[in-house]
């Protein structure tokens, strides 16, 4: 048996004190972001249920003008992207950057709170405007044009201290892959968000090119914000939980730089065959397919890192959610390649398959990794453990089944819808009939969002109790087990 020397024990204690001090410095802003994001997540999934219902039953609540599919769908996606996704992502980014760089958040906490309040007010007003008919008809940019400067400035307020932390970080291990992805997201989001809004809201009418820029923005937000945050989180927590270093530093560098180089060229392949110069969709299609390289590299590196430690997936909530999120990343890449490839894209473009791609990216990949991060971070900030194993387990399974059902049904519905639209023998069919052919898949989508909503309601309640300090008082982490009781057992911290 190895006996720790007094010097090593002193170093361990000093390290624990340092981590506790860092956690205390970011506690307020991170919990503020998580709590508000969880409220928006619940709202988004409820809107998702209603939007799916309106697809197969347009007369449902037909007397309410603001509850139409054309208003519910953009409100649902904007709440998911801006209310939940970016807020939760900022919370994870701030905590990981502080921990990984060894830097405290020394100043500016009050400014972060103000920025968070303005962010949530802007999102609220933007969604109210969408539901009352103020939709701009630009995907993921449907909120009024005066909203985006507020969101951009609020984001920069959070990004600035993370850039400072990165600059001051002590790097004994050289390339810190998790913080590189987070730093990239700090710069890439303002770039794509500012560029898209200036082009679409400030310049004279761009005609068909505006649609291409809008598609570029959607793909850029997925690939240059949501993907880096999720990958960076996975690269942090997988080694943390398994106790193994990242399998290959070279693969991690290759994955980062190939994503950084390729992701900004995608998007315009959505309009293949449309009124754009042919080289624009062609470049988007080429890079959309080439992105299988970083997707495969990242997936392989994650798999090699967890090799021999897969039993921990059954016990650690963080590793279980992160592991599943990492599995959704290759699925995201394959669907993107199918949408980008000319042989399949001409069938899948402008169909339900595009919605499936957005959901597997933002909810399947990104959100599952963020859930895993939240289950690790919150106990370290609140000083208490999660109350219920059963609630965590139900959150995982309802989310998994719901996401899988939405993605599969959207792809199948997209294949059928695209085949019908491209079938010369159905040229005289009423478009409503083509829409009704997808009715069973839309019913399945509504049920899936219902399952996810149920799990998110309890996730929100669970999180509120933790933030209020009403969690379980124990030094043992809340771990998942095959038994069906709610009594967690100690394993590893």
N, C-alpha and C positions, 0 to 999 in steps of 0.2 A: 504493500500500500504506500502510495506516495504521500509524504507529509509536506504540506505547504510551509514554506519558510515565512518568518515574520514579515520580511520585506514584501513578499508576494501578497500576503493578507492585507498589508497596509495599502498596496497599490490597488487591490480589489475594492477596498473600502473607499479609497479616494475616487475610483472610477464610478462607483455607485453614487457617491455624493455629487460628482460632476453631472451624471445623467439626470439625477433628481433635480438639480439646479436648472438644467436646460429645460426639462419638462415643465417646471414651475414657471419659467419665463414665457413659454408659448401656450400655457394651459388655457387662458381665457380666450384668445383669438381662435385657437383650434376648435375648442368645444363650441364656441359661437357658430363657426362655420358648419360643423357637423350637425348641430341641432337644427339650424335653419334649413340645411340641405335635406335632412330627413323629412321635414314638413313638406318641402316642395316635392320630394320623391313620392310621398303618399298622394299629394294632389295630382301629380303627373299620371300615376297609375290609375287613379279614379277617372281622370279625363280620358285615358287610354281605353278603359272599359266602355265609356259612353261613346267615344268615337267609333269603336268596333261595332257597337250595337247599331249605330246609325247607318253603318254600311249594309247591314242585312235587314234593318227595320227603320227606314227613313221616317216613318210616321211616329216613331217613339218620341214623346214630348214634342210633337210637331208644332204646337202653338207657341213654343218658346223660341223666339228668333235667334237668341244667342247660343242655343244648343242645336247647331247644325254641324254637319261633318266638316264643312269648309272653315268653321271657326274652332271646333273642338280639336281637330287634328293638329293644326299649328300650335294651339295653346298647350296641348299634351306634349309635343316635342320640345317646345321652348321651355316649358317647366322642367322637363327632363334634362335638357342641355344646360340651361343657364341657372335654373333654380337648384337642381340637385348636382349635376355633373361638375360644373366648374367650381362651385362652392366646396363640395366635398374634396375635389382634387386639390384645391388650394390648401385645405386643412392638412391633407396627407403630405403635400409638398413641403409645407412649412415645418412640420414635425420632423420629417426625414432629413431635410436639409440641416436643421438645427442639430439633430442627433449625429448625423454623419460628418458634419463639419466640426463638431465639438464647440459650437458657438451659441451663446445665449442671445435671446432677443432682449437687448438692453434698453432700447428706446423705441418709442412710437407705438406702444400698444393701444393707446387711446385713438390714434389715427387709424389703426387697423379696425377698431370697432366702428368708427365713423364710416369708413369705407364699406364695411360689411352692411351697415344699416342702409347706406345709399344704394348698394347693390340690390338688396332685397326690396327696397321701395321702388327702384327702377323696374325690376322684374315684375313686381305686382302691378304697377301701372301699365307696363307693356302688355301683360296678359289680359288685363281688363280691357285695354284698347282692342286687342285681337278679338275677344269675345263680344265686343260691342260693335264690330264691323270695321275696325281700323287696320285691318290686315294689309301689309304692303305687297303680299303675294310673292315675296322673295324667300325661298326656303331657308329656315333657321335665322332669317333676318326679318321676320314678319312684324316685329315691334316697331313703333314709330321712330322716325329718324333721329329725334332728339334724345332717344334713350341711349344710343350706342356710345356717345362721349362719356356719359356717366359710368357705364360699365367698363369702358376702357381705362378710365382714370382710376376706378376702384381696383381693377386688376393690377395696375402698375403699382399702386400703394402696397399691395401684398408681394408683388414680385421683387420690388427693390430690396427689402431686407434679406431676401433669399440670395440675391446676387452678391450682396455684401458678405453674407455668411460664407458663400462659396469662395470669394476672394480671400478671406481670412483663414480658410480651412487649412489644417495641418494634414499633409498627404503622405503619410509614411508608406502607403501601398501604391502610390502612383495613380493610375487611372481608376477613379471611383465611379463605376458605371452608373449606379443609382442616382448620384448627384448630377452627373452629366445629362441624363435624361430629364431630370427636373429643371436644370438650368436651361436646357433646350426649350422646354415648354414655357418657361418664363419669357423667352424671347420670341418664340414662334407664334404664340397666340396673339400678342399685340401686332405682329407683322401682318398676319392674315386677316385679323379683325379690322385693323385700320385700313388696309389696302382694299378689302371688299367694300367697306362702308363708304370710303372716299369715292371709289369708282361708281358705286350704285346709287349713292345719295347726294354726292356733291358735283359730279361731272354731268355734262349734258347727256341727253338720251343716247345710250350706246347700242340700242337695238338688240339684235340677236346676241351680240357679244356680252350683254349684261347677263343673259341666262347662263352663258359659259362661265363667267366670273362667279356667279352664284353657286354653280356646281363645284367650281374649284374651291370655294370657301368651305362648303360642306365637307368635302373630302379632306381639305387641309385641317379643319378642326378635328376631325376624327383621327387623322394620321399624325398630326403635329402637336396635338394637345392631349387628347384622351389616350392615345396609344403610348406616348412617352411617359405619362404619369403612371399608367398601369404597369408598364414594363419596369420603370424605375422602382415602383413599389414591390413588384415581384422579386427584382434583383436584390432588394434590401431584406425582405422578410423570409424568402426561401433559405438563404444561408443562415439567417438569424435563428430560425426555428430548427433547422436540421443540424446546425452546428458544423456544417461543411462549407468550405470556401467555394466561390463560384468556380465551376468546373474549368472554364477556359477564358482567360482574360482576352486572348486574341479573338475568340468568337464574339465576346461582348463588344469589343471595339468595332469589329466588322458589322455587327448588327446595328450599332448606333450610327455609324457613318453612312451605311447604305440607306437606312431609313431617312436620315437627315438629307441626303442627296436626292433620293427618288420621290419622297412623299409630296414635295411641293409642285411636282409636274403633273399630278393626277387631277381628275375631276371632269375635264371637258369631254372625256370619252362618253359621258352620259348622252351627248348629242351627236353620236356617230351617225352619219347620214343626214345631219341637220344643216342649217344655213350658217355654218362656220367654215373658215378655211380648213381644208382637209388635214393639214399638218397638226392642228390643235387637238382634235379627237385622236389622231394617230399617236401623238406623243403621250397623251393620257392613257390610251390603251396599252402602249408599250410599257410605260413605267408601272401601270397598275398590275401588269403581269409580272414584271421584274421584282415587285415588292414581295413576291414569294420568297426571295432570297433572304431579306432580314427576318421575315416571318419564320422561315425554317431555321435560321441560325439561332434566333432567340428561343424558339421552342426546343431545339436540341440542347442548348445550354441549360435551360431550366430543367429539362429531363435528366441530363447528366448530373446536375447538382442534387436532385432529389433521389438519384439512384441509390438503392439500398436503404432509404429512409421513408419509403412509401407507407410504412405502418403508421407514421406520424400524421398522415392525412386523416386517419380515422379518429385521432384524438385531439388535434389542434384545430380550433375554429379558424384561426388565421391561415394556417397552411391549407386547410380544406377549401376555403373560399378562394385563396390565391391560386391553388393548384387548378381548380376548375376554371377560373378566369384565364389562366395561362393556356388551358386546352382550347378555350374559345378563340384565342388569337389566331391559330392556324385556320380555324373555321372562317374567321373574318377574312383572312388572306385569300382563301380559296373562293369565297363568294365574290370578293372584289375582283379576282382574276376572271371569274365567269361573267361578271358584269362588264369587264373591260375588254374581253376577247370578242372580236368581231363575229365569230361564228355563233356564239351564244348570246352576246350582248344585244344583237338586233331583236332577239326574241324577248329578253328579260327587261330591256329598257322601258321606262314609263309603266312599269307593272308593280304589283305588290312585292316583288323580289327586292326592289330598292329599299322598301321599308324594313324588310327582313335584314338587309345589310346594316342599316342604321341601328336597329335594335341589338343585333349581335355584337356590334362594335361598342355602343355606349352602355348597354345593360349587360350583355353577356360577358364581354372581355373587361371593359373598364370598371363597371360597377361591382362585379364580383371581386376583383382585386382590391377595390376600395373598401368593400365590406370587410374583407380579411384584414386590411390595415386598421379599420375602425375597431374591430374586435381586439386588436393588440394594443392600440394607442390609448383608447379611452380609460381602461383600468389604470394605466400608468399616470394619467393626468388626474383622475378622480380619487385615487387611493382606495378604491374598492373593486370587487370583482363582479362579473356579470351574474345576475341572479339565477337564471334558469337555463339549464342545458337543453331542455325540451324546446324552448323558444328559439334558441340558436339553431338547433337541428331542424325545426320546422321552417325557419327562415331560409335555410340552405335548400331544403328539398322542394318547397313550394316555388322558390325562385328558379331552381334548376329545371323543374318540369315546365314551369310557365315560359321561361325563355326558350327552351327547346321546342315547345309547341308553337310559339309565335314564329320562330325562325323557319321551322320545317313547313308549317302551313303557308307562310308567306312565299317561300320558294316554290312550293307546289302550285299555289294559286297564281304566282307569277308566270310559271311555265305554261299553265293552262290559258291564262289571260293573253299572254304573248302569242301562243299558238293560234288562239281564236282570232286575234287581231290581224295576224299575218296569213290567215287561211283564205285563199281566193274564193273558196266556196261559201264563205260566210260574209261576203261583201254586203249582202242586203239585210243582215241581222241588225236589229235595234241594239244600240249600245247598252241600254238598260238590261237587255237580256244577257249580254256578255258579262255585265256586272253581277247579275243574279246567279250566274253559273258558279261564281266563287262564294256563294252564300254559306255552304258548310264550313269553309275555311275561316270565314269571318266570325261565325258562331264560335268556332274553336279559339279564335284570337280573343274574343270577348271573355270566354271562360278562363283562358290563360291569364289575361290581365286581372281577372277577378282573383285567381289564386295568388298572384304576385301582390295585389293590393292587400289581401288578408295578411300575408306575411309581413308586409311593410308597416301595417298598422301596429302590429305587435313589436316590430323592430323599433318603431318610433317610441312606443311606450317604454320598452326596455331601455332605450337610450336616454329618455327623459329621466327615468329613475336613477340611472347611473350619474348623469350630470347633476342631479339633485343630491347626490351623495347617499342614496338609499340602496346602494348595491350591497353585495355580500362582503362582510368583514372577514377576510381570510388571507393568509399568505399564499395559499394554494390557488393556482389559476383555474378558471372554469374550462374544463376539458370535456370533449365528447367521448362517449363510450357506447358500446353496443347494448348495454342495459337500458331499460326504459324508466329509470328513476331520475330524479332531479338532484341527486347528491353528487357533486363533483369530487373527484379524487385527485390527489396531488400526483403530478408526474414530473414535469420540468417547468421552470419559470420562463 
